[in-house]
Amino acid sequence: MPSTIPKTPDPATTPPKATACTNVADSDLRERLVQSLSPGACINRGLEAVEAMYASSNGDPKQVPWAHTRANPALVAWLNARAPGLIRCGARVAVVGCGLGADAVELAERGYEVCAFDACESAIRHAKATNARHAAIFRVADLRDVPSVMRHRFDLVVEIHTLQALPPEHRSTLAAGIASLVSPHGRLLAITRGRPDDEPLVSTPGPPYAFTPAELIGVLGAHALVPEGRLDDFMDDNDPPVRRLRGVFVRDAAR
């Protein structure tokens, strides 16, 4: 069962609230994005719409509806409180769907060897330009066809909001790509939007497409990743608050 974190976590381990950027100038582009990421839509069309959003943003996070100016608070809190006992300094870390790069830069500045990737070329171009000191950590790659040089390589794989971003029928394909990155003794940190067990997935408008705890465990378990301990299940500090799930997964020793 998931462990529940209180609405107001310990300030010693909780970073400042990330600044969400939802001032998207082109409403037509945003509507195209939502339509192309609806259930049953072609995944390539969805990625094309995401690429168009990044391309039109000129690197301004305020023009990308899911972008933030700071690293994800649930990631930062985990890095402060739990990572030191699990992940050595200098460990190889992959950041899945890195977008404009805030999470990747946070990890790099903590001393990890980071490889941050996204399927959208414009996202990577802007990430490199915005974070010139860390430009070398960013590359274009697609979870549906993970380069062989990246497979089974990373001590920690960080997946934040990628699984929830595309229609649910693509979850297994994305999870397979994520699992392929994890080294034999590595870990996956997954953070996603949560929803109640009794709320049907089809009733959830998306994107994003929220997970129940059982769904998150199930989709990763199908690719031999199992929870290391209990999932964190908590309300974040957004206004209004949003339910989040956060879990660490390792390879299933029985498979």
C-alpha positions as CSV (number, residue, x, y, z in Angstrom):
1,M,0.0,0.0,0.0
2,P,1.2,3.6,-0.6
3,S,2.5,5.6,2.3
4,T,0.7,9.0,2.7
5,I,2.7,12.2,3.1
6,P,0.9,15.1,4.8
7,K,-0.3,18.1,2.8
8,T,2.4,20.2,4.6
9,P,5.7,18.2,4.5
10,D,8.7,18.8,6.7
11,P,10.1,22.2,5.5
12,A,13.6,20.8,6.1
13,T,13.2,18.4,3.2
14,T,10.8,20.2,1.0
15,P,12.1,22.7,-1.6
16,P,10.4,26.0,-2.6
17,K,7.3,25.6,-4.7
18,A,8.2,25.2,-8.4
19,T,6.9,27.9,-10.7
20,A,4.5,26.4,-13.2
21,C,4.3,28.2,-16.5
22,T,1.0,28.1,-18.2
23,N,0.9,31.4,-20.1
24,V,0.7,29.8,-23.5
25,A,0.4,32.4,-26.2
26,D,-1.0,30.3,-29.1
27,S,-4.3,28.8,-27.9
28,D,-4.8,27.1,-31.3
29,L,-1.5,25.3,-30.8
30,R,-2.5,24.2,-27.3
31,E,-5.8,22.9,-28.5
32,R,-4.0,20.9,-31.2
33,L,-1.8,19.5,-28.5
34,V,-4.7,18.3,-26.4
35,Q,-6.5,16.7,-29.4
36,S,-3.4,14.9,-30.6
37,L,-2.8,13.5,-27.1
38,S,-6.3,12.2,-26.6
39,P,-7.0,8.4,-26.2
40,G,-6.7,6.6,-29.5
41,A,-4.6,9.3,-31.1
42,C,-1.4,8.4,-33.1
43,I,1.6,8.7,-30.8
44,N,3.6,10.3,-33.6
45,R,1.0,13.0,-34.1
46,G,1.1,13.7,-30.3
47,L,4.9,14.0,-30.4
48,E,4.7,16.3,-33.4
49,A,2.3,18.6,-31.4
50,V,4.7,18.6,-28.4
51,E,7.6,19.4,-30.7
52,A,5.6,22.3,-32.2
53,M,4.9,23.6,-28.7
54,Y,8.6,23.6,-27.9
55,A,9.6,25.1,-31.3
56,S,7.2,28.0,-30.9
57,S,8.3,28.7,-27.3
58,N,11.8,30.0,-28.3
59,G,13.0,28.5,-25.1
60,D,10.6,30.5,-22.9
61,P,9.1,28.1,-20.2
62,K,6.1,30.4,-19.9
63,Q,5.0,29.2,-23.4
64,V,5.1,25.5,-22.5
65,P,2.1,24.5,-20.4
66,W,3.9,21.8,-18.4
67,A,7.2,23.6,-18.0
68,H,8.6,24.8,-14.7
69,T,11.4,27.3,-13.9
70,R,12.7,25.1,-11.1
71,A,13.3,21.4,-10.6
72,N,10.3,19.3,-9.6
73,P,9.7,19.8,-5.8
74,A,9.0,16.1,-5.3
75,L,12.3,15.2,-6.9
76,V,14.3,17.8,-4.9
77,A,12.7,16.6,-1.6
78,W,13.6,13.0,-2.4
79,L,17.2,14.0,-3.3
80,N,17.5,15.8,0.0
81,A,16.0,13.2,2.2
82,R,16.5,9.8,0.6
83,A,19.0,9.8,-2.3
84,P,22.1,10.2,-0.1
85,G,21.5,6.7,1.4
86,L,20.8,5.1,-2.0
87,I,22.7,6.8,-4.8
88,R,26.4,7.6,-4.6
89,C,27.7,10.9,-5.7
90,G,28.9,10.6,-9.3
91,A,26.5,7.9,-10.2
92,R,25.1,7.7,-13.7
93,V,21.6,9.2,-13.9
94,A,19.2,9.3,-16.8
95,V,16.4,11.9,-17.0
96,V,13.5,10.7,-19.1
97,G,11.6,13.3,-21.2
98,C,13.8,16.1,-19.8
99,G,12.1,19.0,-21.6
100,L,13.8,22.3,-21.0
101,G,16.1,20.7,-18.5
102,A,15.4,22.0,-15.0
103,D,15.5,18.5,-13.3
104,A,18.6,17.5,-15.2
105,V,20.5,20.6,-14.2
106,E,19.5,20.0,-10.5
107,L,21.0,16.6,-10.7
108,A,24.1,17.6,-12.5
109,E,24.8,20.4,-10.0
110,R,24.6,17.8,-7.2
111,G,27.5,15.9,-8.7
112,Y,25.7,13.1,-10.7
113,E,26.8,12.1,-14.2
114,V,23.7,13.0,-16.0
115,C,22.3,12.0,-19.4
116,A,19.1,13.9,-20.1
117,F,17.0,13.1,-23.2
118,D,13.8,14.0,-25.0
119,A,12.3,12.9,-28.2
120,C,11.7,16.5,-29.2
121,E,14.6,18.2,-30.9
122,S,13.4,21.7,-30.1
123,A,13.3,20.9,-26.4
124,I,16.9,19.7,-26.4
125,R,18.0,22.6,-28.5
126,H,16.5,25.1,-26.0
127,A,17.8,23.1,-23.0
128,K,21.3,23.3,-24.3
129,A,21.0,27.0,-25.1
130,T,19.4,27.9,-21.7
131,N,21.8,25.7,-19.7
132,A,25.0,26.3,-21.6
133,R,27.2,25.1,-18.7
134,H,25.6,21.7,-18.8
135,A,24.8,21.5,-22.6
136,A,26.8,18.3,-22.9
137,I,24.3,16.3,-20.8
138,F,21.4,16.8,-23.2
139,R,20.6,14.6,-26.2
140,V,17.7,13.6,-28.5
141,A,16.4,10.1,-27.9
142,D,13.1,8.3,-28.0
143,L,11.8,5.8,-25.4
144,R,10.4,3.7,-28.2
145,D,13.9,3.1,-29.6
146,V,16.4,3.5,-26.9
147,P,20.0,3.7,-28.2
148,S,22.0,0.6,-27.4
149,V,24.6,2.7,-25.6
150,M,22.0,3.8,-23.1
151,R,20.5,0.4,-22.3
152,H,21.1,-1.1,-18.8
153,R,23.6,1.7,-18.1
154,F,22.1,3.9,-15.3
155,D,22.3,3.7,-11.5
156,L,19.3,6.0,-11.3
157,V,16.6,6.7,-13.9
158,V,14.4,9.7,-13.2
159,E,10.9,9.6,-14.8
160,I,8.7,12.6,-14.0
161,H,5.4,13.0,-15.7
162,T,6.3,11.2,-19.0
163,L,4.1,8.2,-18.5
164,Q,1.1,10.4,-17.7
165,A,1.6,12.7,-20.7
166,L,0.7,10.3,-23.5
167,P,-2.6,8.3,-23.9
168,P,-2.9,5.3,-21.6
169,E,-2.6,2.8,-24.4
170,H,1.1,3.8,-24.8
171,R,2.0,3.3,-21.2
172,S,3.5,-0.2,-21.7
173,T,5.7,0.9,-24.6
174,L,7.0,3.8,-22.7
175,A,7.6,1.7,-19.5
176,A,9.6,-0.8,-21.6
177,G,11.9,1.9,-22.7
178,I,12.3,3.3,-19.2
179,A,13.0,-0.2,-17.8
180,S,15.7,-0.7,-20.5
181,L,17.7,2.1,-19.1
182,V,18.0,0.7,-15.5
183,S,21.3,-1.1,-14.8
184,P,21.0,-4.5,-13.1
185,H,21.4,-3.0,-9.6
186,G,20.0,0.4,-10.5
187,R,16.8,2.2,-9.4
188,L,14.0,4.1,-11.1
189,L,12.4,7.1,-9.4
190,A,8.9,7.6,-10.8
191,I,6.8,10.6,-10.0
192,T,3.3,11.0,-11.5
193,R,-0.1,12.4,-10.9
194,G,-2.4,10.2,-8.8
195,R,-6.1,9.4,-8.7
196,P,-8.4,7.4,-6.4
197,D,-8.7,3.7,-6.9
198,D,-12.4,4.0,-7.5
199,E,-12.1,6.6,-10.2
200,P,-12.1,5.0,-13.7
201,L,-9.3,6.1,-16.0
202,V,-11.8,6.8,-18.8
203,S,-13.4,9.5,-16.6
204,T,-10.2,11.4,-16.3
205,P,-9.8,14.1,-18.9
206,G,-6.3,14.3,-20.2
207,P,-3.5,14.9,-20.7
208,P,-2.2,14.3,-18.1
209,Y,-3.6,10.8,-17.4
210,A,-3.4,10.2,-13.7
211,F,-2.4,6.8,-12.2
212,T,-3.8,4.8,-9.3
213,P,-1.0,3.3,-7.2
214,A,-1.9,-0.2,-8.5
215,E,-1.7,1.0,-12.1
216,L,1.8,2.5,-11.6
217,I,3.0,-0.7,-9.9
218,G,1.4,-2.8,-12.6
219,V,2.7,-1.0,-15.7
220,L,6.3,-1.0,-14.4
221,G,5.9,-4.5,-12.9
222,A,5.1,-5.8,-16.4
223,H,8.7,-4.9,-17.3
224,A,10.3,-6.5,-14.2
225,L,10.4,-3.4,-12.0
226,V,9.0,-3.6,-8.5
227,P,8.6,-1.1,-5.7
228,E,11.5,-0.8,-3.2
229,G,9.3,0.0,-0.2
230,R,6.0,1.8,-0.3
231,L,4.8,4.4,-2.7
232,D,4.5,8.0,-1.4
233,D,1.0,9.2,-2.0
234,F,0.5,12.9,-1.2
235,M,-1.0,16.2,-2.1
236,D,1.4,18.8,-3.4
237,D,1.5,22.5,-2.7
238,N,-0.2,23.6,-5.9
239,D,-3.3,25.7,-5.7
240,P,-5.5,23.8,-5.7
241,P,-3.4,20.8,-4.5
242,V,-2.8,17.9,-6.9
243,R,-2.4,14.3,-5.8
244,R,1.0,12.8,-6.6
245,L,2.6,9.4,-6.5
246,R,6.3,8.9,-6.0
247,G,8.1,5.6,-5.9
248,V,11.5,3.9,-6.2
249,F,11.6,0.8,-8.3
250,V,14.2,-1.9,-8.7
251,R,14.6,-5.0,-10.8
252,D,12.6,-8.0,-9.8
253,A,15.2,-10.5,-8.6
254,A,12.8,-13.4,-9.5
255,R,12.7,-12.5,-13.2
